[in-house]
Amino acid sequence: MVKIHSNLIPSDVKEMLKVLNNHYFEGFVVGGAVRDACLNKTPHDWDICTNAKPHEIKQIFKKTFDTGIKHGTVTVLSDNNEAFEITTYRSDGKYTDGRRPDTVEFVTSINEDLSRRDFTINAMAMDISGTIIDPFGGYNDLIKNHLIKCVGDPDKRFNEDALRMLRAIRFSAVLGFKIDENTFEAIKRNKDKISLISAERIRDELTKILLSSHPSTGFKALELSGLSEIILPEYNRMSDCYQKSPFHYSTVAEHSLNVVEKVPPVKELRWAALLHDCGKPDTQKWNYEKDRDTFYNHPAVSKEITRDILNRLKFSNEEKRKILNLVEFHDYYSTTPSKLRRFIAEHDEDFPYELILLKKADAASHHPEYITEIENHNKVMFEIMEEILRDGSAIKISDLAINGNELMEIGLRGHQIADFKESIYPNILGQPDLNTKEFLTEQAKKFFNKEQRHNSFYEEDSVSIEL
């Protein structure tokens, strides 16, 4: 019998289990919370299972909400107003939509309820004392075997919910576990069923794989299983594209995954790292003079391919904007301070920091013989950018130390205000110390006088023509 320290169970959860037990019902924590507790991690989601029927759950708890009665789930508020889902033991009917059972049947055994779950490591239950109920060997698969294995027949599990194929790969990437051979073969047999799954659910699983500790493990499994050919065929093209260049020693996919693992686990940053070179298969050309592959204009092509992927997977507009900017500018280079200030000013506050992280990871993922050369090439730009970021001298036009009302007092009107700001802006970027009201007022007066002379010339000219 396996038992973990019950102190891992929050007091609110213990209180709910106690209420169930005091009314002569069974009550267990199930799902990811049990898995995490066995790994001595602090669980975040606490789901409770019981042999009490939904109407009985509503009778014995004070505050309840009907959030999933059809599937036997009642949301219960604790005395601290924390919400927890309590679900009646059940067996599932057919899954005609490949996601949720059409019908459920309430059962009386916790073992029967656990038998419908996806993987053995998720098919454990825990009582109020911390004792683990483990009818399918999930604890050994979790602690000793380090194995992702379906409960029962894997074909049946994947036919019930095709997303479980991606979940198996995601758990493998997150935990660093192998996928059971029979389970993986079933993924290969059932891969076409992934087309039944919504783009949003696929996107979320791919993102979790990218944010995991072992994203390369996950994406290699996606390719070997045949899933990536269906949900991310662009990755397979990257995998088929070997870079015949002294600067690289791998395929585009291998290089990109190295970059992914070298940047922090931030969603937009890791997606950009994965896709920053996805345009290389379309731009690959052999250069006979240089005796190597070239990939001219691949950032722009990568941006458009990335846009198609992000649209297909239904990313938000904000996420798309951030990822596309990183992909577009991953090869950006300049050592001119005024250009770098304008570049920084034109983007989000976090963008330059993330771009530096991406470019550093990209450089460190090239052929070892050229890493130092590439890093030294980027070093001057990074130093200038970091100095600009430290002193805050990258400003936007809206940060000029003179506003529209003050320019109107000088005499500027309408488009003249915008014209003045645009004309003075490059000078301020080059010499940020000049961004003072005194200097800008003086320059605005000169601009106004010049505009007056210019207008007078054309007024006189137009009169002479009329005469």
N, C-alpha and C positions, 0 to 999 in steps of 0.2 A: 504493500500500500504506500502510495506517494502522498506526502503531506507537505505543504509549504506554510510559511509563517502567516498566520491569519491577520497580522498587522498590516499586510498589504491591502486588505479589503477595507474600503472607507466605512466610517461609522454609519452613514446613511444607507449603504448597501446592506451592511450587517443588520440594521434595524428592519429593513424590508424582508430579509430572509427570516428574521426572528418572528415577525408578524405572521408570515406564511406558516412557519413551524408551529407557532402557538395556536393556529387555527387548524392544525392537523393536516397541513399540506406540505409537500416537498418543495424545496426551493434551492436552486443552484445558480451560480454564476456560470455563464457559458461563453464560447467564442474567443475572440482575440484577447479579452482580459485574462483568461486562464492561460493562454499561450504566453503572454507577456509576463504574468506572475511567475510562471515556471522558469522563465529566463531571468528572473529577478529584476525585471523592468517595471516601472510604475505604469500600470494600465491607465488609459484615458477614457475608454468607452466601457461601461459596465452594463451588460445585458443579463437579464435574469430569466430563468426558465422554471416552470412549475407545472404540477399536475392539476392545479386549480383552473377551472374554466373561466373564461372572461367575465361572466356575470358574477362569479364568486370572488374574483379579484376585485371587482368594483364594490362588492359588499364589504370586504374586510379592510379596504383602504379608504381614507377620508377624501382625498383629492385625486380624481382620475379623469382621463380624457380618452375618448374613443379614436385612437390614431390608426389602428390597423386591425379592427375587430374581425374583418373578413379572414385574416390570417392568424387570429388568436392573440393579437398584441394589444395591450392596454398601457398607456403612459401614466405613470404614477408619480405624484409629487411628494417628496420627503418633507419632514417637518422644517427643513432648511430651504424648502422650495426648489430643490434640485430635481430635475426630471429624469426618470429611469423607465425603460421599456421592460415590461414583464409579459412573457409570452407562454401560452399553454403548450405543453408537449404536443407535437403534431407529426403526422406523416404527410407528404406532399402528393398531390395528384399529378396529372400531366402538365407539362410546360409547353403549351403550344406556341407561346411567343418567345421561347428561348431565354426567358428571364425570370418570370414569376410563375408559381404553380396556379393552374386554373382553379383548383379546389384544394382544401386541406381537410384532413381528418384528425380530430383530437385523439391522442393515445394516452396511455397511463404510465408508460415506462420511459425514463430518461435515456436508457440505452437505445430505444427505438427512435427517439427524437434525434440523438446524436448520429444515428446511422444515415440520416438524410443530408448531412453536412458535407462540405467539399473535400477537405483534406484532413488526414489523421491529426495533424498538429492543431487543427481548429475544432476537433471533435472530442474535446474533453470538457468536463464539468467540475465545479468546485463548490463544496458546501461551506457552511458558515464557519466551520473549524479549520478550513484550508485543506481538507482531504480531497484528493483528485479522483474523479470517476473517469476511467480511461479504457473503454471496451475495445478500442481499435489500435492500441499501441502507439498513440500519439506522443506520449511522454518520451519513449525511447527514440522515436523518429526525431524529436525535437532536441533532446539532450545528448544522445549517443550516436544515432545514425546520421544526423544532419541531413534529413531526407524529406522531400516534398512528395507525398504519396496520397492518391485519392482514397477516400473511404469506399470500400466495395469496388464495383465495376466502374472503371474510369470512363468508358464510353457512355454509360448511363449518366454519370455526373456531368459530362460535357454536353450531352444532349439536353439535360435539364436547363443548363445555363452555359452558353458557349463562352461567356466572359471568363469562366473559371480557367480556361486555357491560358489566358493572359495573367490571371491571378497566380497560377502555378509558377509562371516565369517571374512574376513580380516578387513572390515570396522567396524564390531562389536567389534573386538579385539582392533583396533586402537582407536576407539572413546569411547569404553565402552558402546555401545548401545545394546539393544535387537534386535533380528531379528523378524520381523512381523510373526505371526503364519502362515498365508497363504503362505508367502514366504518360511518359513522353511519347511513346509510340501511339497512344490514344490521341494525343494532341495532333500528331501528324496525320492520323486517319480522319480526324474531325475538323481540320483547319478551315475548311470552306464554310463551316457554320458560323465563323466569326463575322461573316457579312450580315448576319441577323442582328448584330449588336450595334447600338447607336454610336455615332461618331464621338459624342461627348464621353461615353463610358470608355471607349477605346483610348481617347485622348488622356483621360485621367489615369488609366493604368500605365500608359507609356510614360507619362510624366513621373509617376511613382518609381518606375524602373530607372529613369534618368536621375532621379534624386536619391537613389539607393546607394549603398556602399559599394556595390559591384555592378555598375551599369553595363560594363563590357560583357559580363556573364549573361545578363538579361538579353542584350541585343544579339549576341551570338546564338542564344537559344531561340530567339525569334526567327533568325535566319534558318537555322537547322530544322526547325519545326515546319517551316513553310509559311508561318503567319505573316512575316514581314512582307513577303511578296504580295500579300493581299491588302494589308493595312498601311504599309509604308514601302511601296516598291522602289521609291527613290533611294532608300537605304541599300537595297540589293544592288542597284546600279553603282553606288559608291563602293560596295564590297567587291564588285567585279572590275573596278578601275584601279589597276596597279600603276603607281607613279614612277615612271622610268626617269628618275632624276637623282643626281647626287645629294640633293637636299632631303630626300625621303627614302625610306626603306620598307614601305608598306603600302597597302591599299588606302584609298581615301577613307574608307570606313574605319579601318584600324587606326589611322592617324586621328580621325575625328573623335573616336572613343577615348584615345589617349588624352586629347584636349579636354573632353568631358570630365574625365577623372582628375584633371589637374585644376579645374575651377571649382569654386565653392558650390554647394548644393542649393543654388537659387534657380527657380523654374526657368525664367527667361534666359539666364546666362547659360544654363545647361542645354536648353533647346538650341540656342545660337551656336554653342560649341559643337553640337551634333551636326548642324546643317550648314555651318559656315562655308564648307567646301563642296556642297552638294551639286554645284554647277560645274565641277571639274570634269565629270564624264562628258559633258556637252561641249567643253572648250579644249579638250585634250588634243594637242597636235604635236607631231614630231618635228623638231627643229634640227635640220641636218647640219647647220653651221655649228650649233651648240652641242649637237649629239645627245639630245635629251628631250623629254616631253616639256611642252610649255602649256600654260593654262591662262592665256591672256583674257582679261575681262571676266574672269570667273566670279569675282564678288558680285557684280551686277546680275549675272545669270543665276548665281546662288540665291540672290534676293528674290528673284521672280519665282523660282522653284519653291523656295521657302514660303512665299506668299500663298501659292497654291496649296501647299501642305497645311498651313495654318487655317486657311479658309475651309478646307475639307474637314479638318478636325474641330472646327467651330471654336477656335480661340476667340477671346474677347478682343475688341479693337485696341485696347490699351496694351494687352499682351503682344498682339501682332506688331504694333508700332515699336515696342522695345526690342523684340527679337529681330525684326527686319533691320532696324538701325544698326544693331551689333553685327549682323551678317554683312550688311552693305559696307561698313567701315572697318572690317576686321583687318584689312591690309592698308588702312590709311596711314600716311607717313608725312610728316612735316617737321621742320625744326625752326620755322619762322614764328617767333612769339606772337605777332599780331594775328597770324592765321590760326594758330592754336587757340588764342583767346576767343576768336570769333567762332571757331569750331566748338569749343566748350560752351560758349554762350548760347549757341543755337540748339543745344540738346538739354535733356533733363539733368537735374542735379547729380543723379547717380550714374548717368551714362559714362562719363569719362573714367570713373573708377572701374566700372565693369568692363569697359573697352580695354583698359590697361591689363586687367586680370585675364581677359580673353587672349590678348596679344602675347602676354607672357607665357600662358599655357600653350598657345600655338607654337611659339618659338621653341619651347622645351620639348615639343613632340616631333621635332624634325630629326634628321639623321644626327647621331651623337657628334660626328665630326664637324658639323656646321652649327650646332646649338650656340656655342660661344660667339661665333661670328654674327649670327642673327641677333643674339641678345645685345651685343655691343652696338649693332646697327640701330636697334630700338632705344638704346640707353639714353641718348641725348634727348630724344623726343620725350621720353618718360620723365626725365629730370625737369624739363621745361614745363611740361603739363603739371607735374606734381607741385612745382613752385607756384604756378598760376593758381592751382587749386588751394594751396596753403594761404597765399596772400589775398585771394578773392578778387583778383584784378580782371577776371573774365566777366564782362558786363554785357547786359542786353541793351538794346536801344532804349527800352523803357527805363533803364537805370541811369540814363544821362542826368546830370545834376541840374537840369533846367527843364521846366515843364511847358506845356502848351500855352497856359495862361500868361506865363512870363514872356514867352516868345511873341504872343499877341500884343503885349504891352510895348514891345520893341517896334511892332508894326507888321510882323509877318502874319499872313492870312492863308487859310485853307491848305492847299498842297505845298505852299512855301514852307510850312512848319515841318512837314514830312521830308521835303527836299533838303532842308537844312540838317535835320537829324541824320539822314542817310549820308550827306556829304561829310559831316564832321565825325561820324562813327568810326571809320577806319583809322583816323588820326588818334582817337581816344583808345582804340584797341592797341595801337602801337605804343602809345604813351599814356597809360592809365592815370598817371599823376595829374594829367591835364583835365581830368573830369571834375572840375570845380565850377561853381556858378559864375565866378568872376571871369574865368577864361571863356566859358561858353557864351556868356552875355556879350563879351567883347567880339567874339567870332560871329555871333548872331547879328550884331549891329553892322559888321562889315558885309555879311551876306545880304542884309536888308538893303544897304546902300547900293550894292552891286545890282541887286534885283531892280531897284528904282532906276538906276542908270540904264539898265537893259530895257525896261519897259518904256522909258522916255524915248529911247532911240527908235523903237518900233512905232510909238505913237506919232513922232515927228515924221517918220518915213511914210506912215499910212496917210498923213495929212498931205504931204507933198505929192503923193500919187493921185489923191483926189483932186488936187488943184490942177 
